[in-house]
Amino acid sequence: MSHLAQAPDSLSNQFLAGARACVPVAISVAAYGLVWGVLARSTGLSALEVVLMSTMVFAGASQFVALELWSTPASTLPIGAMVLAALIVNLRYLLLTATLRPLYPPGPLGFKALQMYLVTDENWAMTVSAMAHGKGSVAFLLGGGTLAWLSWMLTNLIGYGLGSAIDDPAQWGLDFAFTATFLALLLGMWKGKADLIPWIVGALVAIIASKLIDGSWHILIGGIAGSLAGAFFEVRKHAHLP
């Protein structure tokens, strides 16, 4: 019997189990959700824009990238660069969500694809771990994702409100949140020394681009260069396997 066909009370229990498992995640999400809200206000976003971005995007790393690329007036915003940067940062979800396919019965994607909106790195990892022990379910996945979403949305708004009392986020070190967020992501993705090559390539290209091109295009250029370097060496590695 598929996970979607379980009794309602069983689904409720699984949903709550997923939410409970993600409580530590929700706390960490709240920490940088507050920071993002403060920075969003200092960048010039309105409360409505904060709500719309967090609702439609719901991807912390991409939203920090968007703030770095944000500029005024609105007519000069690098929309194309923002969209492309978000795509590059979130490409990993193509692979992550593919591993969740065994949770769903055969049939059209439809509502199943919409549920991927609530997938984060953390509740994905917890769900996959539960699947390995025969306990994973769609309800478990959605329970963790819902708690993370609520934590992100609420703390974004709280941070936005606090931003009115903080004239210069840099005085509090909050401007470092973007860098800290990506350092945490890198450490979480570390698999071995082979990862150093694309990271170094991306960093060097970004530094050079920042000297040659005005604005924040160096973020996008460095990300693309690092991704291409990683893909190149990954292909070479598998090409030499027997």
Contacts in CASP RR format, 6 or more apart in sequence:
PFRMAT RR
TARGET T0000
AUTHOR 0000-0000-0000
METHOD contacts of the structure
MODEL  1
MSHLAQAPDSLSNQFLAGARACVPVAISVAAYGLVWGVLARSTGLSALEV
VLMSTMVFAGASQFVALELWSTPASTLPIGAMVLAALIVNLRYLLLTATL
RPLYPPGPLGFKALQMYLVTDENWAMTVSAMAHGKGSVAFLLGGGTLAWL
SWMLTNLIGYGLGSAIDDPAQWGLDFAFTATFLALLLGMWKGKADLIPWI
VGALVAIIASKLIDGSWHILIGGIAGSLAGAFFEVRKHAHLP
2 104 0 8 1.000
2 105 0 8 1.000
3 14 0 8 1.000
3 103 0 8 1.000
3 104 0 8 1.000
3 136 0 8 1.000
3 137 0 8 1.000
3 138 0 8 1.000
3 139 0 8 1.000
4 104 0 8 1.000
4 105 0 8 1.000
4 138 0 8 1.000
5 105 0 8 1.000
6 14 0 8 1.000
6 137 0 8 1.000
6 139 0 8 1.000
11 137 0 8 1.000
11 139 0 8 1.000
12 139 0 8 1.000
14 136 0 8 1.000
14 137 0 8 1.000
14 139 0 8 1.000
14 140 0 8 1.000
14 143 0 8 1.000
15 139 0 8 1.000
15 140 0 8 1.000
15 142 0 8 1.000
15 143 0 8 1.000
15 146 0 8 1.000
16 143 0 8 1.000
17 140 0 8 1.000
18 123 0 8 1.000
18 126 0 8 1.000
18 127 0 8 1.000
18 139 0 8 1.000
18 140 0 8 1.000
18 141 0 8 1.000
18 143 0 8 1.000
18 144 0 8 1.000
18 147 0 8 1.000
19 143 0 8 1.000
19 144 0 8 1.000
19 146 0 8 1.000
19 147 0 8 1.000
21 123 0 8 1.000
21 126 0 8 1.000
21 130 0 8 1.000
21 140 0 8 1.000
21 144 0 8 1.000
22 122 0 8 1.000
22 123 0 8 1.000
22 126 0 8 1.000
22 143 0 8 1.000
22 144 0 8 1.000
22 145 0 8 1.000
22 147 0 8 1.000
22 148 0 8 1.000
23 147 0 8 1.000
25 120 0 8 1.000
25 122 0 8 1.000
25 123 0 8 1.000
25 126 0 8 1.000
25 144 0 8 1.000
25 147 0 8 1.000
25 148 0 8 1.000
26 147 0 8 1.000
26 148 0 8 1.000
26 150 0 8 1.000
26 151 0 8 1.000
27 151 0 8 1.000
29 148 0 8 1.000
29 151 0 8 1.000
29 152 0 8 1.000
29 155 0 8 1.000
30 151 0 8 1.000
30 152 0 8 1.000
30 154 0 8 1.000
30 155 0 8 1.000
31 155 0 8 1.000
32 60 0 8 1.000
32 177 0 8 1.000
32 180 0 8 1.000
32 181 0 8 1.000
33 60 0 8 1.000
33 151 0 8 1.000
33 152 0 8 1.000
33 155 0 8 1.000
33 156 0 8 1.000
33 159 0 8 1.000
34 155 0 8 1.000
34 156 0 8 1.000
34 158 0 8 1.000
34 159 0 8 1.000
34 162 0 8 1.000
35 159 0 8 1.000
35 174 0 8 1.000
35 177 0 8 1.000
36 60 0 8 1.000
36 63 0 8 1.000
36 64 0 8 1.000
36 67 0 8 1.000
36 156 0 8 1.000
36 159 0 8 1.000
36 177 0 8 1.000
37 50 0 8 1.000
37 155 0 8 1.000
37 156 0 8 1.000
37 157 0 8 1.000
37 158 0 8 1.000
37 159 0 8 1.000
37 160 0 8 1.000
37 161 0 8 1.000
37 162 0 8 1.000
37 163 0 8 1.000
38 159 0 8 1.000
38 160 0 8 1.000
38 162 0 8 1.000
38 163 0 8 1.000
38 166 0 8 1.000
38 169 0 8 1.000
38 174 0 8 1.000
39 64 0 8 1.000
39 67 0 8 1.000
39 169 0 8 1.000
39 174 0 8 1.000
39 175 0 8 1.000
39 177 0 8 1.000
39 178 0 8 1.000
40 49 0 8 1.000
40 50 0 8 1.000
40 53 0 8 1.000
40 67 0 8 1.000
40 156 0 8 1.000
40 160 0 8 1.000
41 50 0 8 1.000
41 159 0 8 1.000
41 160 0 8 1.000
41 161 0 8 1.000
41 163 0 8 1.000
41 164 0 8 1.000
42 163 0 8 1.000
42 166 0 8 1.000
42 168 0 8 1.000
42 169 0 8 1.000
43 67 0 8 1.000
43 70 0 8 1.000
44 70 0 8 1.000
44 72 0 8 1.000
45 53 0 8 1.000
45 70 0 8 1.000
45 160 0 8 1.000
47 157 0 8 1.000
47 160 0 8 1.000
50 156 0 8 1.000
50 157 0 8 1.000
50 160 0 8 1.000
51 153 0 8 1.000
51 156 0 8 1.000
51 157 0 8 1.000
53 63 0 8 1.000
53 66 0 8 1.000
54 63 0 8 1.000
54 152 0 8 1.000
54 153 0 8 1.000
54 156 0 8 1.000
55 153 0 8 1.000
57 63 0 8 1.000
57 66 0 8 1.000
57 86 0 8 1.000
58 117 0 8 1.000
58 118 0 8 1.000
58 149 0 8 1.000
58 152 0 8 1.000
59 86 0 8 1.000
59 89 0 8 1.000
59 90 0 8 1.000
60 152 0 8 1.000
60 181 0 8 1.000
61 89 0 8 1.000
61 90 0 8 1.000
61 181 0 8 1.000
61 182 0 8 1.000
61 185 0 8 1.000
62 85 0 8 1.000
62 86 0 8 1.000
62 89 0 8 1.000
62 90 0 8 1.000
64 177 0 8 1.000
64 178 0 8 1.000
64 181 0 8 1.000
64 182 0 8 1.000
65 82 0 8 1.000
65 85 0 8 1.000
65 86 0 8 1.000
65 89 0 8 1.000
65 178 0 8 1.000
65 219 0 8 1.000
66 82 0 8 1.000
66 85 0 8 1.000
66 86 0 8 1.000
67 178 0 8 1.000
68 178 0 8 1.000
68 216 0 8 1.000
68 219 0 8 1.000
69 77 0 8 1.000
69 78 0 8 1.000
69 81 0 8 1.000
69 82 0 8 1.000
69 85 0 8 1.000
69 216 0 8 1.000
69 219 0 8 1.000
69 220 0 8 1.000
70 77 0 8 1.000
71 77 0 8 1.000
71 78 0 8 1.000
71 215 0 8 1.000
71 216 0 8 1.000
78 216 0 8 1.000
78 217 0 8 1.000
81 216 0 8 1.000
81 217 0 8 1.000
81 220 0 8 1.000
84 220 0 8 1.000
85 219 0 8 1.000
85 220 0 8 1.000
85 223 0 8 1.000
88 220 0 8 1.000
88 223 0 8 1.000
88 224 0 8 1.000
88 227 0 8 1.000
91 227 0 8 1.000
93 116 0 8 1.000
93 119 0 8 1.000
96 119 0 8 1.000
96 121 0 8 1.000
96 124 0 8 1.000
97 116 0 8 1.000
97 119 0 8 1.000
97 124 0 8 1.000
99 124 0 8 1.000
99 128 0 8 1.000
100 116 0 8 1.000
100 119 0 8 1.000
100 124 0 8 1.000
100 127 0 8 1.000
100 128 0 8 1.000
100 141 0 8 1.000
102 131 0 8 1.000
103 127 0 8 1.000
103 131 0 8 1.000
103 136 0 8 1.000
103 137 0 8 1.000
103 138 0 8 1.000
103 141 0 8 1.000
104 112 0 8 1.000
104 138 0 8 1.000
115 138 0 8 1.000
115 141 0 8 1.000
115 142 0 8 1.000
118 141 0 8 1.000
118 142 0 8 1.000
118 143 0 8 1.000
118 144 0 8 1.000
118 145 0 8 1.000
118 146 0 8 1.000
118 148 0 8 1.000
118 149 0 8 1.000
119 141 0 8 1.000
119 145 0 8 1.000
120 145 0 8 1.000
120 148 0 8 1.000
122 148 0 8 1.000
123 141 0 8 1.000
123 143 0 8 1.000
123 144 0 8 1.000
123 145 0 8 1.000
123 148 0 8 1.000
124 141 0 8 1.000
126 140 0 8 1.000
126 144 0 8 1.000
127 136 0 8 1.000
127 140 0 8 1.000
127 141 0 8 1.000
130 136 0 8 1.000
130 137 0 8 1.000
130 140 0 8 1.000
163 169 0 8 1.000
166 172 0 8 1.000
166 174 0 8 1.000
169 175 0 8 1.000
186 199 0 8 1.000
189 195 0 8 1.000
194 233 0 8 1.000
194 237 0 8 1.000
197 229 0 8 1.000
197 230 0 8 1.000
197 233 0 8 1.000
198 226 0 8 1.000
198 227 0 8 1.000
198 229 0 8 1.000
198 230 0 8 1.000
198 233 0 8 1.000
199 226 0 8 1.000
201 225 0 8 1.000
201 226 0 8 1.000
201 229 0 8 1.000
201 230 0 8 1.000
202 222 0 8 1.000
202 223 0 8 1.000
202 225 0 8 1.000
202 226 0 8 1.000
202 229 0 8 1.000
203 222 0 8 1.000
205 221 0 8 1.000
205 222 0 8 1.000
205 223 0 8 1.000
205 225 0 8 1.000
205 226 0 8 1.000
206 218 0 8 1.000
206 219 0 8 1.000
206 221 0 8 1.000
206 222 0 8 1.000
206 223 0 8 1.000
206 225 0 8 1.000
207 218 0 8 1.000
208 218 0 8 1.000
209 217 0 8 1.000
209 218 0 8 1.000
209 221 0 8 1.000
209 222 0 8 1.000
210 218 0 8 1.000
213 221 0 8 1.000
END
